[in-house]
Amino acid sequence: MSIQYLPKSGLYVSTGLNTYARLEYTKDVSDANIAIIGVPWDDLATSRPGARYGPLDIRNASSFILPNRKYNYVLDINPFEVTKIVDYGDVEVHAGYIEDMFNEVEKEVKEILKKNSSVIPVVLGGDHSISLPIIRGLSSKYKKVAVVHVDAHHDSLDILYGKKYDHGTIFRRGVEEGVIIGESSVHYGVRVFSSKEDMESVRALGYDLLTMKIIDEKVYLKL
């Protein structure tokens, strides 16, 4: 018999595990629709660290999803009633070793899909570099995926700081590895290019570019 997990009431003080929306922590995703997974990694973030605390802070903020705040008026549903959502916990990553992190995240995503091929992994990061091992893991089921990347930067460089694997190169590596379908993917909201050649090199990978200029002209100016 399937158990439907719902957010616990905020009326009670909780000293237990910090889970998304106070849902159940479990590695059993056999009949789950969505599995929340954290990847606390920011070794490749530039300018400042801190993204490793993303999974923790998102879970903290989600504690305000209380029993009387579960209704989505836009979709006219209570998402917790129409889907079974569980918190799978965090991937144990080793700080300072990007290859190990890639392997650990890819392995965990594959393991989740092996347990239940229908479950949707929702991954909380973490700097942008975690996207590549997530997509590698998804390829165990989907072979290739299309990507909708919402960011000010395209993260499709060839080399960054002398390295092929960085938060700014992952979407080029994905196309090269054959796990991303460039022609079916889009970078949405990009506003930074180092040169015209940089912009054209992204298009050469097949990506569509919906830059902020296009969005401003075609969307915001019509509002």
Backbone as a chain_set.jsonl record, in Angstrom:
{"seq": "MSIQYLPKSGLYVSTGLNTYARLEYTKDVSDANIAIIGVPWDDLATSRPGARYGPLDIRNASSFILPNRKYNYVLDINPFEVTKIVDYGDVEVHAGYIEDMFNEVEKEVKEILKKNSSVIPVVLGGDHSISLPIIRGLSSKYKKVAVVHVDAHHDSLDILYGKKYDHGTIFRRGVEEGVIIGESSVHYGVRVFSSKEDMESVRALGYDLLTMKIIDEKVYLKL", "coords": {"N": [[0.85, -1.196, 0.0], [0.609, 2.164, -0.911], [2.101, 4.967, 0.681], [1.06, 8.222, 1.292], [2.904, 11.051, 1.517], [2.773, 14.037, 3.358], [3.32, 17.561, 3.999], [4.437, 18.278, 7.291], [2.762, 19.653, 10.153], [3.311, 23.043, 11.076], [2.86, 23.751, 13.625], [4.108, 22.386, 15.55], [7.136, 21.996, 17.31], [10.076, 21.08, 15.689], [12.789, 18.935, 15.961], [14.006, 17.248, 14.376], [15.239, 15.771, 11.294], [16.216, 18.09, 8.773], [14.162, 18.572, 6.317], [12.816, 18.928, 2.965], [10.009, 20.987, 2.926], [9.151, 19.817, 5.262], [8.721, 17.176, 4.689], [8.868, 13.542, 4.417], [12.0, 11.985, 5.061], [13.596, 9.711, 3.044], [15.074, 6.87, 1.431], [13.642, 5.308, -0.14], [12.194, 5.304, -3.084], [10.367, 4.007, -4.545], [7.636, 4.264, -5.207], [7.418, 6.946, -5.557], [6.777, 10.183, -6.979], [8.297, 12.479, -7.213], [11.604, 13.197, -6.24], [13.459, 14.891, -3.934], [16.712, 16.106, -3.986], [19.834, 16.98, -2.619], [22.833, 18.739, -3.51], [25.505, 19.715, -2.058], [27.692, 21.686, -3.046], [30.305, 23.888, -3.969], [32.803, 24.332, -4.982], [33.666, 25.192, -7.457], [32.648, 27.663, -7.828], [32.906, 31.063, -8.794], [34.19, 34.218, -7.625], [32.783, 34.208, -5.049], [32.248, 31.915, -2.326], [29.628, 29.712, -1.073], [27.402, 28.603, -2.297], [27.201, 25.985, -1.636], [25.606, 25.846, 0.555], [23.115, 26.008, -0.413], [21.172, 23.752, -0.673], [20.574, 23.372, 2.068], [19.549, 25.911, 2.845], [17.375, 26.215, 1.112], [15.754, 24.145, 1.968], [15.294, 25.052, 4.574], [13.817, 27.411, 4.056], [11.605, 26.241, 2.871], [10.178, 25.248, 4.951], [8.105, 26.852, 5.564], [6.03, 26.054, 4.054], [3.175, 25.203, 4.969], [0.464, 23.178, 6.372], [-1.883, 24.684, 5.799], [-1.142, 26.119, 3.615], [-0.812, 24.95, 1.135], [-2.166, 25.018, -1.217], [-2.203, 25.715, -4.66], [-3.145, 28.381, -6.356], [-2.966, 29.168, -9.01], [-2.658, 26.863, -10.602], [-4.729, 25.525, -9.549], [-4.615, 23.347, -7.776], [-3.626, 21.106, -5.124], [-0.439, 20.434, -4.815], [0.778, 18.467, -3.268], [-1.12, 16.565, -2.906], [-1.644, 15.48, -5.383], [0.731, 14.48, -6.213], [3.385, 12.323, -5.12], [5.848, 13.233, -3.017], [9.169, 13.029, -1.913], [11.935, 13.475, 0.334], [15.109, 12.838, -0.508], [17.508, 13.303, 0.612], [20.995, 14.364, 0.804], [23.584, 14.206, -1.716], [26.653, 12.758, -0.978], [29.382, 14.567, -1.279], [32.832, 15.126, -2.115], [34.759, 17.653, -1.096], [36.818, 19.661, -3.13], [37.515, 17.845, -5.085], [36.704, 17.539, -8.148], [36.266, 15.564, -10.124], [35.569, 13.336, -8.59], [33.235, 14.335, -7.408], [31.611, 14.65, -9.699], [31.34, 11.928, -10.412], [30.04, 10.898, -8.133], [27.581, 12.299, -8.047], [26.448, 11.647, -10.556], [26.268, 8.856, -10.25], [24.42, 8.681, -8.119], [22.072, 9.826, -9.189], [21.581, 8.005, -11.258], [21.132, 5.729, -9.69], [18.781, 6.391, -8.351], [16.962, 6.525, -10.504], [17.154, 3.923, -11.292], [15.909, 2.624, -9.215], [13.343, 3.586, -9.512], [12.075, 4.257, -12.459], [10.32, 6.192, -13.21], [10.365, 8.306, -11.501], [10.922, 11.777, -10.798], [13.846, 13.463, -10.487], [14.528, 16.193, -8.446], [16.894, 18.477, -8.142], [18.784, 20.186, -5.76], [21.081, 22.731, -5.745], [24.198, 24.369, -4.723], [26.852, 24.877, -7.074], [26.962, 25.76, -10.632], [28.269, 23.7, -11.946], [27.359, 21.207, -11.208], [25.351, 20.505, -12.894], [26.189, 19.05, -15.155], [26.982, 16.312, -14.303], [24.456, 15.57, -13.346], [22.906, 15.552, -15.684], [24.315, 13.607, -17.081], [23.65, 11.432, -15.477], [20.867, 11.33, -15.91], [20.894, 10.526, -18.519], [21.061, 7.82, -18.464], [18.536, 6.895, -18.578], [17.184, 8.524, -20.471], [18.901, 8.812, -22.598], [19.581, 11.135, -24.389], [19.087, 14.591, -23.587], [17.036, 17.56, -23.739], [17.742, 20.931, -22.922], [16.654, 23.589, -20.908], [18.032, 26.401, -20.077], [18.235, 28.79, -17.694], [19.729, 31.722, -17.189], [22.127, 34.362, -16.647], [24.471, 33.945, -17.906], [25.966, 31.866, -20.44], [27.411, 29.55, -19.971], [28.84, 27.841, -21.66], [31.447, 27.755, -22.465], [34.646, 26.814, -23.867], [37.107, 26.511, -22.531], [37.867, 27.424, -19.21], [39.652, 29.37, -17.034], [41.808, 27.806, -17.683], [40.868, 25.231, -17.545], [38.959, 22.357, -18.572], [36.712, 21.408, -17.338], [34.438, 23.094, -15.615], [32.318, 25.472, -13.923], [31.531, 27.14, -15.938], [31.702, 25.779, -18.348], [30.127, 23.603, -18.735], [27.847, 23.156, -20.404], [28.827, 23.057, -22.948], [30.478, 20.793, -22.774], [28.485, 18.901, -22.327], [27.106, 18.753, -24.811], [29.217, 17.895, -26.437], [29.716, 15.398, -25.292], [27.48, 14.082, -26.008], [25.156, 13.956, -24.487], [23.466, 16.053, -24.281], [21.062, 17.562, -26.349], [21.815, 19.86, -28.456], [20.457, 21.306, -30.488], [17.851, 21.279, -29.652], [17.771, 22.759, -27.411], [17.916, 25.614, -25.173], [19.338, 28.725, -24.172], [18.24, 30.887, -21.857], [17.704, 34.242, -21.199], [20.29, 35.218, -21.302], [22.875, 37.608, -20.938], [25.519, 38.236, -21.131], [28.422, 38.169, -23.004], [31.701, 37.409, -24.086], [32.661, 38.169, -26.532], [31.761, 38.667, -30.02], [32.424, 36.377, -31.367], [32.368, 34.551, -29.316], [29.614, 34.434, -28.782], [28.684, 33.385, -31.233], [29.916, 30.914, -31.186], [28.462, 29.538, -29.304], [25.987, 29.315, -30.559], [26.829, 27.681, -32.613], [26.968, 25.235, -31.382], [24.416, 24.486, -31.471], [22.572, 25.562, -29.76], [19.739, 27.593, -29.006], [19.497, 31.075, -28.533], [17.962, 33.042, -26.337], [18.327, 36.006, -25.642], [18.633, 38.654, -23.139], [18.118, 41.026, -24.414], [16.449, 40.278, -26.551], [14.308, 39.295, -25.054], [13.524, 41.622, -23.675], [12.674, 43.204, -25.836], [10.65, 41.698, -27.109], [8.957, 40.763, -25.149], [8.771, 42.22, -22.541], [8.372, 44.873, -23.448], [5.889, 44.744, -24.523], [4.137, 44.465, -22.497]], "CA": [[0.0, 0.0, 0.0], [1.404, 3.378, -1.011], [1.909, 5.978, 1.715], [1.128, 9.581, 0.755], [3.558, 11.933, 2.464], [2.333, 15.42, 3.329], [4.104, 18.409, 4.9], [4.011, 18.233, 8.687], [2.263, 20.915, 10.679], [4.284, 23.951, 11.675], [2.451, 24.051, 14.994], [4.926, 21.614, 16.47], [8.575, 22.23, 17.219], [10.75, 19.915, 15.138], [14.242, 18.851, 16.158], [14.437, 16.127, 13.547], [15.962, 16.093, 10.084], [15.773, 19.248, 8.011], [13.753, 18.065, 5.011], [12.036, 19.863, 2.167], [8.59, 21.128, 3.287], [8.887, 18.902, 6.389], [8.322, 15.875, 4.157], [9.618, 12.411, 4.934], [13.299, 11.625, 4.501], [13.629, 8.284, 2.742], [15.765, 6.415, 0.225], [12.68, 4.486, -0.865], [11.481, 6.111, -4.079], [9.724, 3.011, -5.4], [6.364, 4.762, -5.729], [7.441, 8.411, -5.495], [6.743, 10.93, -8.239], [9.378, 13.463, -7.171], [12.585, 13.005, -5.178], [14.292, 16.073, -3.686], [18.095, 15.7, -3.719], [20.74, 18.108, -2.458], [24.246, 18.594, -3.849], [26.139, 20.852, -1.391], [29.008, 21.831, -3.693], [30.574, 25.203, -4.57], [34.252, 24.463, -5.188], [33.957, 25.815, -8.742], [32.033, 28.98, -7.909], [33.845, 32.182, -8.841], [33.884, 35.421, -6.844], [32.524, 33.953, -3.63], [31.645, 30.611, -2.02], [28.35, 29.777, -0.377], [26.351, 27.829, -2.964], [27.082, 24.667, -0.984], [24.548, 25.928, 1.564], [21.835, 26.093, -1.107], [20.199, 22.742, -0.244], [20.175, 23.636, 3.457], [18.728, 27.111, 2.937], [16.104, 25.968, 0.427], [14.935, 23.331, 2.883], [14.858, 25.925, 5.667], [12.746, 28.281, 3.562], [10.428, 25.435, 2.536], [9.439, 24.887, 6.169], [6.923, 27.709, 5.633], [4.937, 25.394, 3.335], [2.431, 24.595, 6.066], [-0.753, 22.504, 5.916], [-2.887, 25.608, 5.269], [-0.539, 26.902, 2.53], [-0.403, 23.988, 0.108], [-2.986, 25.192, -2.42], [-1.673, 26.548, -5.731], [-4.342, 28.935, -6.994], [-2.744, 29.293, -10.45], [-2.936, 25.556, -11.193], [-5.937, 25.021, -8.898], [-4.355, 22.022, -7.203], [-2.714, 20.935, -3.999], [0.561, 19.547, -5.432], [1.132, 17.351, -2.396], [-2.169, 15.564, -3.006], [-1.631, 14.84, -6.71], [2.045, 13.855, -6.404], [4.069, 11.862, -3.917], [7.159, 13.868, -2.98], [9.988, 12.614, -0.78], [13.265, 14.076, 0.415], [16.086, 11.76, -0.623], [18.737, 13.688, 1.307], [22.076, 14.949, 0.007], [24.682, 13.4, -2.24], [27.876, 13.004, -0.217], [30.427, 14.982, -2.206], [34.137, 15.349, -1.509], [35.218, 18.992, -1.447], [38.138, 19.777, -3.72], [37.772, 16.815, -6.087], [35.577, 17.667, -9.064], [35.973, 14.291, -10.792], [34.835, 12.513, -7.626], [31.893, 14.898, -7.285], [30.88, 14.251, -10.898], [31.027, 10.494, -10.323], [29.086, 10.656, -7.049], [26.266, 12.818, -8.431], [25.95, 10.804, -11.647], [25.92, 7.548, -9.687], [23.217, 8.8, -7.287], [20.928, 10.033, -10.076], [21.326, 6.719, -11.909], [20.592, 4.809, -8.688], [17.39, 6.776, -8.123], [16.181, 6.114, -11.668], [17.14, 2.456, -11.297], [14.895, 2.226, -8.24], [12.038, 3.953, -10.052], [12.378, 4.97, -13.699], [9.337, 7.246, -13.426], [10.538, 9.395, -10.541], [11.581, 12.987, -11.301], [14.782, 14.013, -9.503], [14.623, 17.645, -8.35], [18.193, 18.6, -7.488], [19.067, 21.482, -5.166], [22.531, 22.978, -5.724], [25.256, 23.827, -5.537], [27.2, 25.707, -8.216], [26.44, 25.294, -11.917], [28.982, 22.53, -12.471], [26.661, 19.96, -10.885], [24.389, 20.194, -13.959], [26.704, 18.033, -16.083], [26.778, 14.944, -13.818], [23.021, 15.29, -13.272], [22.475, 15.197, -17.039], [24.908, 12.294, -17.36], [22.833, 10.442, -14.779], [19.583, 11.227, -16.601], [21.087, 9.851, -19.809], [20.89, 6.376, -18.287], [17.152, 6.607, -18.958], [16.711, 9.289, -21.622], [19.967, 8.85, -23.608], [19.913, 12.541, -24.584], [18.045, 15.467, -23.068], [17.019, 18.967, -24.116], [17.988, 21.751, -21.739], [16.227, 24.985, -20.826], [18.991, 26.963, -19.123], [17.883, 30.17, -17.365], [20.929, 32.273, -16.553], [22.713, 35.527, -17.313], [25.653, 33.457, -18.627], [25.609, 30.656, -21.191], [28.141, 28.398, -19.408], [29.182, 26.948, -22.772], [32.82, 28.032, -22.88], [35.477, 25.631, -24.078], [38.079, 26.468, -21.44], [37.752, 28.513, -18.238], [40.778, 29.321, -16.103], [42.699, 26.731, -18.093], [40.273, 23.919, -17.249], [37.84, 21.949, -19.417], [35.539, 21.159, -16.502], [34.228, 24.224, -14.727], [30.902, 25.85, -13.964], [31.27, 27.877, -17.16], [31.951, 24.965, -19.546], [29.366, 22.349, -18.653], [26.886, 22.923, -21.482], [29.61, 22.635, -24.121], [30.854, 19.393, -22.55], [27.303, 18.051, -22.482], [26.881, 18.528, -26.242], [30.339, 17.09, -26.925], [29.574, 14.034, -24.787], [26.294, 13.479, -26.604], [24.056, 13.799, -23.537], [22.581, 17.199, -24.487], [20.695, 17.847, -27.733], [21.967, 21.298, -28.581], [19.453, 21.877, -31.39], [16.555, 21.336, -28.962], [18.017, 23.41, -26.13], [17.913, 27.079, -25.217], [19.845, 29.546, -23.072], [17.218, 31.914, -21.698], [18.059, 35.358, -20.326], [21.726, 35.511, -21.344], [23.187, 39.021, -21.168], [26.97, 38.425, -21.079], [29.291, 37.46, -23.942], [33.028, 38.022, -24.114], [32.892, 38.675, -27.876], [30.81, 38.148, -31.006], [32.839, 34.998, -31.638], [31.861, 33.766, -28.184], [28.185, 34.231, -29.015], [28.508, 32.499, -32.376], [30.366, 29.56, -30.825], [27.348, 28.908, -28.592], [25.011, 28.947, -31.592], [27.396, 26.578, -33.392], [26.654, 24.011, -30.656], [23.005, 24.193, -31.728], [21.712, 26.232, -28.788], [19.017, 28.823, -29.287], [19.844, 32.109, -27.561], [16.971, 34.057, -26.035], [19.068, 36.96, -24.819], [17.799, 39.632, -22.447], [17.7, 42.021, -25.411], [15.279, 39.716, -27.231], [13.21, 39.235, -24.08], [13.087, 43.001, -23.46], [11.986, 43.719, -27.02], [9.495, 40.897, -27.522], [8.081, 40.431, -24.022], [8.525, 43.292, -21.584], [7.883, 46.085, -24.08], [4.498, 44.525, -24.904], [3.314, 44.371, -21.295]], "C": [[0.879, 1.236, 0.0], [1.066, 4.362, 0.102], [2.049, 7.352, 1.08], [1.733, 10.499, 1.808], [3.079, 13.361, 2.27], [3.213, 16.25, 4.254], [3.548, 18.346, 6.322], [3.596, 19.62, 9.155], [3.389, 21.747, 11.278], [3.928, 24.331, 13.1], [3.337, 23.366, 16.023], [6.399, 21.904, 16.238], [9.238, 20.953, 16.731], [12.24, 19.992, 15.399], [14.807, 17.71, 15.32], [15.218, 16.599, 12.34], [15.351, 17.302, 9.376], [15.439, 18.791, 6.597], [12.93, 19.113, 4.28], [10.568, 19.812, 2.578], [8.18, 20.205, 4.423], [8.363, 17.543, 5.912], [9.192, 14.779, 4.746], [10.982, 12.291, 4.256], [13.297, 10.12, 4.273], [14.441, 8.029, 1.483], [14.864, 5.521, -0.616], [11.88, 5.378, -1.809], [10.652, 5.212, -4.999], [8.391, 3.475, -5.958], [6.276, 6.281, -5.635], [7.351, 8.998, -6.892], [7.917, 11.903, -8.341], [10.294, 13.153, -5.995], [13.454, 14.258, -5.087], [15.687, 15.604, -3.29], [18.955, 16.944, -3.603], [22.152, 17.758, -2.901], [24.975, 19.816, -3.279], [27.572, 21.077, -1.879], [29.168, 23.238, -4.25], [32.058, 25.419, -4.837], [34.602, 25.161, -6.499], [33.276, 27.173, -8.899], [33.112, 30.055, -7.951], [33.307, 33.333, -7.986], [33.668, 35.133, -5.366], [31.939, 32.556, -3.44], [30.28, 30.804, -1.373], [27.252, 28.949, -1.001], [26.18, 26.45, -2.343], [25.975, 24.658, 0.075], [23.163, 26.036, 0.923], [20.816, 25.058, -0.669], [19.682, 22.98, 1.171], [19.205, 24.813, 3.532], [17.391, 26.944, 2.226], [15.183, 25.141, 1.315], [14.434, 24.171, 4.052], [13.686, 26.793, 5.231], [11.466, 27.5, 3.305], [9.624, 25.03, 3.765], [8.196, 25.751, 6.332], [5.774, 27.163, 4.784], [4.161, 24.58, 4.37], [1.132, 23.98, 5.54], [-1.801, 23.433, 5.319], [-2.338, 26.477, 4.137], [-0.099, 26.002, 1.372], [-1.14, 24.172, -1.209], [-2.303, 26.138, -3.397], [-2.849, 27.082, -6.529], [-4.192, 29.085, -8.505], [-3.125, 27.989, -11.149], [-4.198, 24.915, -10.621], [-5.755, 23.591, -8.398], [-3.592, 22.164, -5.89], [-1.649, 19.952, -4.488], [0.917, 18.341, -4.578], [0.075, 16.254, -2.404], [-2.141, 14.824, -4.335], [-0.278, 14.209, -7.03], [2.572, 13.37, -5.066], [5.504, 12.369, -3.973], [7.899, 13.402, -1.735], [11.306, 13.381, -0.815], [14.284, 12.945, 0.513], [17.379, 12.071, 0.127], [19.761, 14.262, 0.339], [23.005, 13.887, -0.556], [25.927, 13.752, -1.427], [29.012, 13.303, -1.19], [31.706, 15.314, -1.44], [34.694, 16.68, -1.981], [36.63, 18.939, -2.024], [38.433, 18.789, -4.827], [36.592, 16.762, -7.06], [35.238, 16.344, -9.747], [35.197, 13.366, -9.871], [33.398, 13.012, -7.473], [31.046, 14.516, -8.487], [30.428, 12.8, -10.804], [29.947, 10.219, -9.283], [27.682, 11.116, -7.423], [25.656, 11.97, -9.545], [25.474, 9.454, -11.122], [24.607, 7.611, -8.905], [21.973, 8.995, -8.147], [20.569, 8.732, -10.784], [20.681, 5.733, -10.934], [19.124, 5.109, -8.418], [16.505, 6.312, -9.269], [16.122, 4.591, -11.801], [16.067, 1.937, -10.338], [13.491, 2.485, -8.769], [12.269, 4.816, -11.285], [11.418, 6.126, -13.961], [9.523, 8.44, -12.502], [11.279, 10.557, -11.187], [12.535, 13.499, -10.231], [14.77, 15.543, -9.579], [15.847, 17.951, -7.499], [18.414, 20.037, -7.025], [20.578, 21.673, -5.104], [22.882, 24.124, -4.822], [25.554, 24.781, -6.703], [26.839, 25.008, -9.527], [27.087, 24.005, -12.416], [28.239, 21.232, -12.212], [25.68, 19.564, -11.986], [24.879, 19.063, -14.86], [26.558, 16.617, -15.535], [25.311, 14.577, -13.632], [22.516, 14.826, -14.633], [23.071, 13.855, -17.456], [24.077, 11.189, -16.71], [21.497, 10.235, -15.456], [19.707, 10.473, -17.915], [20.971, 8.34, -19.692], [19.471, 5.952, -18.642], [16.793, 7.25, -20.296], [17.702, 9.333, -22.786], [20.451, 10.277, -23.839], [18.766, 13.394, -24.054], [18.155, 16.849, -23.705], [17.095, 19.792, -22.838], [17.365, 23.132, -21.924], [17.043, 25.61, -19.699], [18.671, 28.436, -18.905], [19.028, 30.783, -16.569], [21.37, 33.518, -17.317], [23.918, 35.14, -18.158], [25.312, 32.135, -19.311], [26.338, 29.408, -20.713], [28.498, 27.36, -20.466], [30.575, 27.246, -23.318], [33.559, 26.731, -23.133], [36.437, 25.433, -22.908], [37.82, 27.646, -20.51], [38.841, 28.338, -17.192], [41.686, 28.124, -16.389], [42.137, 25.337, -17.912], [39.097, 23.633, -18.187], [36.559, 21.751, -18.613], [35.436, 22.249, -15.454], [32.75, 24.586, -14.804], [30.549, 26.582, -15.249], [31.437, 27.079, -18.44], [30.994, 23.788, -19.705], [28.431, 22.098, -19.834], [27.57, 22.691, -22.824], [29.998, 21.169, -23.966], [29.667, 18.466, -22.759], [26.986, 17.736, -23.926], [27.971, 17.636, -26.809], [30.215, 15.635, -26.499], [28.337, 13.335, -25.339], [25.148, 13.267, -25.641], [23.082, 14.979, -23.597], [22.324, 17.367, -25.982], [20.734, 19.365, -27.903], [20.862, 21.946, -29.393], [18.075, 21.995, -30.748], [16.649, 22.102, -27.648], [18.111, 24.921, -26.284], [18.58, 27.649, -23.969], [18.926, 30.759, -22.976], [17.704, 33.0, -20.733], [19.514, 35.741, -20.345], [21.945, 36.995, -21.648], [24.686, 39.289, -21.219], [27.658, 37.542, -22.12], [30.639, 38.174, -23.948], [33.341, 38.645, -25.468], [31.802, 38.14, -28.793], [31.132, 36.702, -31.323], [32.346, 34.061, -30.535], [30.393, 33.434, -28.398], [27.946, 33.234, -30.151], [28.934, 31.07, -32.058], [29.278, 28.807, -30.06], [26.287, 28.455, -29.59], [25.509, 27.766, -32.414], [27.166, 25.233, -32.707], [25.197, 23.598, -30.849], [22.054, 24.942, -30.823], [20.988, 27.435, -29.384], [19.362, 29.815, -28.175], [18.691, 33.099, -27.439], [17.63, 35.036, -25.071], [18.107, 37.917, -24.119], [17.338, 40.715, -23.406], [16.451, 41.549, -26.14], [14.078, 39.7, -26.295], [12.653, 40.626, -23.822], [12.229, 43.488, -24.62], [10.679, 43.004, -27.32], [8.504, 40.624, -26.398], [7.766, 41.659, -23.187], [7.93, 44.54, -22.23], [6.419, 45.968, -24.519], [3.579, 44.471, -23.705], [2.601, 45.704, -21.008]], "O": [[1.793, 1.35, 0.816], [-0.103, 4.569, 0.427], [3.041, 7.625, 0.405], [1.145, 10.703, 2.87], [2.989, 13.841, 1.14], [3.795, 15.712, 5.195], [2.334, 18.358, 6.525], [4.036, 20.632, 8.608], [4.303, 21.215, 11.908], [4.615, 25.144, 13.717], [3.326, 23.711, 17.205], [6.846, 22.039, 15.099], [9.004, 19.875, 17.276], [12.879, 20.998, 15.092], [15.936, 17.267, 15.528], [15.793, 17.688, 12.348], [14.137, 17.503, 9.383], [16.335, 18.639, 5.767], [12.416, 20.056, 4.882], [9.953, 18.746, 2.584], [7.009, 19.846, 4.544], [7.653, 16.851, 6.641], [10.138, 15.053, 5.484], [11.106, 12.47, 3.044], [13.032, 9.345, 5.192], [14.489, 8.866, 0.581], [15.268, 5.037, -1.674], [10.994, 6.116, -1.378], [10.282, 5.616, -6.101], [8.043, 3.113, -7.082], [5.18, 6.841, -5.632], [7.792, 8.388, -7.865], [8.461, 12.122, -9.423], [9.827, 12.878, -4.89], [14.109, 14.636, -6.059], [15.836, 14.8, -2.37], [18.82, 17.868, -4.405], [22.618, 16.637, -2.702], [25.056, 20.848, -3.946], [28.535, 20.705, -1.209], [28.272, 23.738, -4.93], [32.519, 26.558, -4.912], [35.713, 25.67, -6.646], [33.319, 27.769, -9.975], [34.11, 29.972, -7.235], [32.118, 33.394, -7.674], [34.308, 35.754, -4.517], [31.212, 32.068, -4.305], [29.839, 31.933, -1.155], [26.272, 28.616, -0.335], [25.136, 25.818, -2.503], [25.469, 23.599, 0.445], [22.157, 26.143, 1.625], [19.694, 25.425, -0.322], [18.493, 22.811, 1.44], [18.171, 24.733, 4.194], [16.379, 27.474, 2.683], [13.984, 25.405, 1.403], [13.288, 24.027, 4.478], [12.686, 26.903, 5.941], [10.367, 28.022, 3.494], [8.509, 24.524, 3.636], [7.324, 25.433, 7.141], [4.679, 27.725, 4.782], [4.463, 23.41, 4.609], [0.742, 24.229, 4.4], [-2.539, 23.026, 4.423], [-2.974, 27.452, 3.737], [0.897, 26.291, 0.709], [-0.783, 23.552, -2.211], [-1.874, 27.228, -3.02], [-3.481, 26.345, -7.285], [-5.196, 29.124, -9.216], [-3.826, 28.002, -12.16], [-4.679, 23.902, -11.129], [-6.626, 22.739, -8.576], [-2.999, 23.202, -5.597], [-1.92, 18.754, -4.57], [1.315, 17.303, -5.107], [0.338, 15.136, -1.961], [-2.563, 13.67, -4.413], [-0.155, 13.481, -8.014], [2.252, 13.926, -4.016], [6.277, 11.991, -4.853], [7.338, 13.38, -0.639], [11.73, 13.87, -1.862], [14.313, 12.198, 1.49], [18.246, 11.207, 0.262], [19.437, 14.602, -0.798], [23.193, 12.821, 0.031], [26.214, 14.93, -1.217], [29.537, 12.4, -1.842], [31.668, 15.726, -0.281], [35.063, 16.819, -3.147], [37.515, 18.271, -1.489], [39.488, 18.871, -5.457], [35.616, 16.046, -6.837], [34.064, 16.027, -9.933], [34.271, 12.684, -10.311], [32.46, 12.218, -7.416], [29.897, 14.104, -8.332], [29.272, 12.483, -11.083], [29.048, 9.409, -9.511], [26.705, 10.418, -7.155], [24.479, 11.614, -9.483], [24.409, 8.969, -11.504], [23.777, 6.709, -9.009], [20.931, 8.4, -7.871], [19.392, 8.391, -10.901], [19.781, 4.984, -11.315], [18.315, 4.192, -8.272], [15.424, 5.768, -9.043], [15.167, 4.041, -12.35], [15.402, 0.939, -10.616], [12.567, 1.714, -8.513], [12.623, 5.989, -11.161], [11.671, 6.953, -14.837], [8.898, 9.48, -12.704], [12.158, 10.352, -12.024], [12.086, 13.93, -9.169], [14.977, 16.118, -10.647], [15.848, 17.719, -6.29], [18.251, 20.982, -7.796], [21.281, 20.874, -4.484], [22.017, 24.772, -4.232], [24.649, 25.409, -7.251], [26.464, 23.835, -9.542], [26.498, 23.295, -13.231], [28.459, 20.248, -12.918], [25.221, 18.423, -12.021], [24.092, 18.216, -15.282], [26.04, 15.763, -16.255], [24.949, 13.406, -13.747], [21.79, 13.837, -14.732], [22.404, 13.056, -18.114], [23.831, 10.145, -17.314], [21.03, 9.102, -15.574], [18.748, 9.854, -18.376], [20.802, 7.649, -20.696], [19.228, 4.79, -18.968], [16.178, 6.614, -21.153], [17.368, 9.844, -23.855], [21.596, 10.602, -23.524], [17.61, 12.97, -24.07], [19.228, 17.256, -24.152], [16.57, 19.392, -21.799], [17.53, 23.763, -22.968], [16.778, 25.377, -18.52], [18.817, 29.246, -19.821], [19.269, 30.412, -15.42], [21.027, 33.699, -18.486], [24.345, 35.904, -19.024], [24.475, 31.375, -18.824], [25.909, 28.298, -21.029], [28.464, 26.157, -20.208], [30.848, 27.015, -24.496], [33.144, 25.67, -22.666], [36.561, 24.334, -22.368], [37.578, 28.758, -20.979], [38.942, 27.293, -16.548], [42.25, 27.516, -15.48], [42.852, 24.354, -18.106], [38.341, 24.535, -18.551], [35.456, 21.906, -19.138], [36.242, 22.319, -14.526], [32.019, 24.068, -15.648], [29.375, 26.641, -15.617], [31.325, 27.646, -19.527], [31.05, 23.064, -20.699], [28.238, 20.948, -20.23], [26.943, 22.175, -23.749], [29.866, 20.386, -24.907], [29.817, 17.372, -23.303], [26.637, 16.603, -24.256], [27.685, 16.718, -27.578], [30.569, 14.733, -27.259], [28.17, 12.129, -25.156], [24.246, 12.481, -25.929], [21.993, 14.912, -23.027], [23.255, 17.321, -26.786], [19.79, 20.063, -27.532], [20.377, 23.019, -29.034], [17.222, 22.73, -31.244], [15.705, 22.095, -26.857], [18.353, 25.439, -27.374], [18.415, 27.132, -22.864], [18.847, 31.562, -23.906], [18.071, 32.711, -19.594], [19.953, 36.515, -19.494], [21.277, 37.564, -22.511], [25.097, 40.443, -21.338], [27.496, 36.322, -22.117], [30.703, 39.398, -23.829], [34.181, 39.54, -25.561], [31.019, 37.273, -28.404], [30.229, 35.89, -31.525], [31.957, 32.923, -30.799], [29.976, 32.29, -28.218], [27.102, 32.345, -30.036], [28.372, 30.12, -32.603], [29.182, 27.584, -30.154], [25.754, 27.35, -29.483], [24.714, 26.941, -32.863], [27.168, 24.197, -33.371], [24.79, 22.508, -30.448], [20.851, 24.964, -31.078], [21.559, 28.195, -30.167], [19.502, 29.432, -27.014], [18.469, 33.906, -28.342], [17.509, 34.912, -23.852], [16.925, 37.985, -24.456], [16.256, 41.272, -23.221], [15.507, 42.316, -26.328], [12.966, 40.048, -26.692], [11.436, 40.8, -23.755], [11.186, 44.108, -24.415], [9.707, 43.633, -27.738], [7.346, 40.293, -26.654], [6.616, 42.093, -23.131], [7.077, 45.197, -21.634], [5.784, 46.97, -24.847], [2.359, 44.435, -23.867], [1.862, 45.81, -20.029]]}, "num_chains": 1, "name": "protein.A"}
